[in-house]
Amino acid sequence: MKILVLLLVLLTVSECEKNVTGRTGQNITLPCKYDIKTNGPTEVCWGRGPLPDSKCSNQLLATDGHKVIKESRASSRYQLQGRLDEGDVSLTIMNVTEEDAGLYGCRVEISGLFNDEKHPVHLTVNRAPRLISTPSSGTTSSSPDIHQTTAATPTSVPCPAGHMTSTDNNRTASALEDSDKGVTLVVLASVVFMLLVLVTAGVLIIMDRRWKKQKVLSRPPQMKRPTQVEENIYHIDAKDDGVYETCP
């Protein structure tokens, strides 16, 4: 029973919504990673808006676990520039505009019932400051119109009680693997402990029954009292010259 409760608690843990802030003209990356060593290559989709019960709403692109499905890409501005073979399926939006602001969702389709991983990300886009050219030393200098390519730093929204918080969006695959190993060890330790308790109880019951049986068998049999046998008693009377009289 304790093991089932522990498993149910682990299955209900979900990741909180992340916040990413950037400026217009940047190439902004929305983080999404999964443990490919445990789950293997799996299908992933990105969409805009809340994630439905299955797949992605307003799909932007999808993968088959190894590469982006060409027909699924809504625009060439949406790219997966991470290492798909390491479980990095973060979405990069090229040349972000104010219209790109809003909620995005990454769904990692894990085999099994209700096992899909959901990674909601909220993107905030600020207008980049306009640079004004100013004369200096008789010449005029102006800043060229160059798009910044540095990804914005994501932050996390506080989670309600009973949910995990995500403070490091660049968490490595090794950290995820260590966490999964810890959970596996806890479950295995609980199973082994329960088995030991059951085996010990069974051995004690068997030993107790054998001891009682041996105790009964080792008791000596009850001795029967011999019956009294009446003996014939012979009396000799000297006066009758050797004649014997038998008494009843």
Beta strands, then each sheet from edge to edge (+ up, - down):
strand 1: 18-23
strand 2: 28-30
strand 3: 44-48
strand 4: 59-63
strand 5: 78-79
strand 6: 91-93
strand 7: 102-108
strand 8: 117-126
strand 9: 134-136
strand 10: 139-141
strand 11: 154-156
strand 12: 234-236
strand 13: 244-246
sheet 1: 4+ 3- 7+ 8- 1- 11+
sheet 2: 2+ 6- 5+
sheet 3: 9+ 10-
sheet 4: 12+ 13-
end
